[in-house]
Amino acid sequence: MFVTYPAYFYYSKQDAVHFFVTFPDFNLSATQGTDVADAMYMASDWLGINVADLVEHERALPTPSAMGELSLTDNPFFNDDADLRSSFDATQSFVSMVGVNIDSYLNQSQPIKKTLTIPKWANDRGKKLHINFSETLTEAIANLPNPHSLQK
């Protein structure tokens, strides 16, 4: 399952690790990187670990913020951090989407053999269309709403 979330990438040449990264849609999210490539890698890894944890514990994933509504300087995280406000370089800081395929982060991604029953017409049609039944079922289940988020 591939997910994307926006992240703030704050640059400061004063720090040994130049990029500080935080996700507006996750509480207490933070990672860092020495350069853009390292910061992107670390952000993707942070996202994979934390989204997989939410999935494994059947918690709802946050709705990603709209990129057009995000500001490097007009957000609670930035406003609450005096050190960041005084040291960041606006010309090299940016907001970007970060993506990750969480399958490799999930402990439950090991295939398990399942036997299921489907109508003959569905089997015939699936074979004609060269459908991978296991992949199709896995994707369909992954895209179902979280049962806990449906309870009122």
N, C-alpha and C positions, 0 to 999 in steps of 0.2 A: 504494500500500500504506500503510495507516494503522497507526501504531505508538503505543503508550503506555508510559511508564515513570514511576515515582515520582521526585520530586525534593524535596530539602530547600530551603526558602526561609528564609534567616536574615535577620532585620531588625536593623539597627543605626542609630539616629538620629545616631550620632557620625560616620558616614561620609557623604560627599557623595552617593554612590550607595547608597541605603538597603538594597537587597536583594542578598544574595549567594546564588547558587543552585548546588547541586551534585547530581549524580545518583549514588546509591549503587551502581548496577549498572555504572558506567563508571569506569575508572581515570582520574585526573587530569582530572575533569570540573569545569568552573567557568565561570559566566557571572554577570552581574549586571544589575540594573535599578533605575531611579530610584523606581519605585512598583510596585504589584502588577501592573498591566497591562503595564508595560514589562518587568518581570521574567518574566512569563509568556511574552511575545512572544520575549524573548531566549532563554529556556529552550527554547521550541519550535524556534527557529531553530538553537540549538546541537544539539538532538537530531536535527533533520533533516539537518544537515551530517554529523554523526558516524555516524548509522545508514546514510545513503547511502554513506558511505565504506566501511563494513563490507560492505554489499551489493555494491558495485562491485568490491571486492577479494575477494569470495566468502569472507568470514570469518563465522563464526557470530555471531548476535546473542545478547547475554546474555539470560538469563531474567529478566523483571521481578520485583523483590522484591515480596512481599505487603505491602500497605499496613499491615495490622494488626501487622506485625513491625518496623516502622520507628519510630525514636525520634530526635527532634532532638538529644538530649543523650547518648544511649547508642549512639554509632557511632564508628568509628575516625577518620573525618574530623574530627568535632567534638573528640574527645578529644586529637587531635594538634595542634590549633591554639589556642594560649593566647590570642591576640588575639581570635579569634572567641568563645571561652568568656567572656572578660571584657567584651565589648561587645554581645553579641546581646540582644535583647529577646524573651523567651519569649512575651509576650502578643501580639506581632505576627508572630512566626515561625510557620511551618506546613509540613506535608508535603502535597504534592498530586500527582496524576497530571498528566503533561504529554503531550499528543498532537500528532502531526504526520503529514501525508500526505507521504511522502518522494518521491513521483513527481516533484515539481517540483525536487527536489535531485539527482535522478539524471541523469547525463550521457547515459544510454542510453534516455531516455524518448521520443525522437523515433520516431514510428511508422515501421515498415519493412514493406513489402508482402511477404507470404508466401503461397504457394500450398500448400494441403494437401489431402489426400484423406481423406474420411470416408465411411462407408456411406450409401447413399441413405436408409435409414430414419432415420438420425440427422439428416441434412439436412432431411428432411420434418418430423420432429418439432420440430426447432429453429425452423423457419420458422413452424409453427403456434403455438409458444410465444413467438414474437417475440424469440428469443435473439440477442444480439449475439455472434457467434462469436468475434470478435477479443477482446472484453472478457472473455468466459468463459475463453478459452485463456490470456490474460495473467494473470488472477487465479489460475487453476489452477497455472500455472508459478510464480508468486510465492509460493504457499503450499506448494510442495514443500520437503522438507528440503534443507538445504545439502549438496551432495555431499561436501564436505570434512569435515563433522561426522559423516558416516556411516562414514568410514574408521576402522579400528581398528588 
